[in-house]
Amino acid sequence: MPSNELVYSFDLGSGSIGVCVRSGKNILHLESLLIDPDFASVKEASMRRRQIRTRIAHKEREVVGQTSKISRY
């Protein structure tokens, strides 16, 4: 790789995004951007998925004596 070529690096974390730009071994830009905790949280989405899976399981148990099952998305 030529020493004057720019390399862009990104690190996506659960609460931050890291950014680095370098040319060869020289770091031109290095920054860590913090994400607002309200946007970084996945708790609400995981609770919703769990509710959906629980409801599907309950509906499958309600189907007594039928051979077809409710499709899982």
C-alpha contacts under 8 A as a table, 3 or more apart, distances in Angstrom:
res1	aa1	res2	aa2	distance
1	M	5	E	7.20
2	P	5	E	5.58
2	P	24	G	7.41
3	S	23	S	6.35
3	S	24	G	4.33
3	S	25	K	7.75
4	N	23	S	5.40
4	N	24	G	5.93
5	E	23	S	5.62
5	E	24	G	6.70
6	L	21	V	6.81
6	L	22	R	5.69
6	L	23	S	4.70
6	L	24	G	7.36
7	V	21	V	5.65
7	V	22	R	5.28
7	V	23	S	6.27
7	V	24	G	8.00
8	Y	19	V	7.52
8	Y	20	C	5.89
8	Y	21	V	4.66
8	Y	22	R	6.73
9	S	18	G	7.89
9	S	19	V	5.80
9	S	20	C	5.04
9	S	21	V	6.34
10	F	17	I	6.95
10	F	18	G	5.43
10	F	19	V	4.78
10	F	20	C	6.53
11	D	17	I	5.56
11	D	18	G	4.68
11	D	19	V	6.61
12	L	16	S	6.48
12	L	17	I	4.75
12	L	18	G	6.49
13	G	16	S	5.09
13	G	17	I	5.83
13	G	18	G	7.85
14	S	40	A	6.04
14	S	41	S	7.91
15	G	34	L	6.10
15	G	35	I	5.21
15	G	36	D	7.42
15	G	37	P	6.83
15	G	40	A	5.46
16	S	32	S	6.63
16	S	33	L	5.42
16	S	34	L	4.35
16	S	35	I	5.19
17	I	32	S	5.75
17	I	33	L	5.08
17	I	34	L	6.53
17	I	35	I	7.47
18	G	30	L	7.70
18	G	31	E	5.90
18	G	32	S	4.39
18	G	33	L	6.19
19	V	29	H	7.55
19	V	30	L	5.73
19	V	31	E	5.23
19	V	32	S	6.23
19	V	33	L	7.87
20	C	27	I	7.30
20	C	28	L	7.63
20	C	29	H	5.44
20	C	30	L	4.46
20	C	31	E	6.53
21	V	27	I	6.09
21	V	28	L	5.47
21	V	29	H	4.96
21	V	30	L	6.57
22	R	25	K	6.67
22	R	26	N	5.51
22	R	27	I	4.26
22	R	28	L	5.14
22	R	29	H	6.88
23	S	26	N	5.30
23	S	27	I	6.48
23	S	28	L	6.98
27	I	30	L	7.06
35	I	39	F	6.79
35	I	40	A	6.18
36	D	39	F	5.53
36	D	40	A	6.29
37	P	40	A	4.88
37	P	41	S	6.08
38	D	41	S	5.74
41	S	44	E	7.31
42	V	45	A	5.41
42	V	46	S	6.19
43	K	46	S	5.21
43	K	47	M	6.13
44	E	47	M	5.20
44	E	48	R	6.29
45	A	48	R	5.10
45	A	49	R	6.28
46	S	49	R	5.10
46	S	50	R	6.20
47	M	50	R	5.09
47	M	51	Q	6.25
48	R	51	Q	5.08
48	R	52	I	6.34
49	R	52	I	5.11
49	R	53	R	6.23
50	R	53	R	5.10
50	R	54	T	6.05
51	Q	54	T	5.11
51	Q	55	R	6.15
52	I	55	R	5.17
52	I	56	I	6.23
53	R	56	I	5.15
53	R	57	A	6.22
54	T	57	A	5.12
54	T	58	H	6.22
55	R	58	H	5.06
55	R	59	K	6.18
56	I	59	K	5.13
56	I	60	E	6.20
56	I	70	I	7.33
56	I	72	R	7.38
57	A	60	E	5.11
57	A	61	R	6.36
58	H	61	R	5.17
58	H	62	E	6.30
59	K	62	E	4.98
59	K	63	V	6.55
59	K	70	I	7.44
60	E	63	V	5.38
60	E	69	K	6.27
60	E	70	I	6.26
61	R	64	V	6.73
63	V	66	Q	6.00
63	V	69	K	7.64
66	Q	69	K	7.72
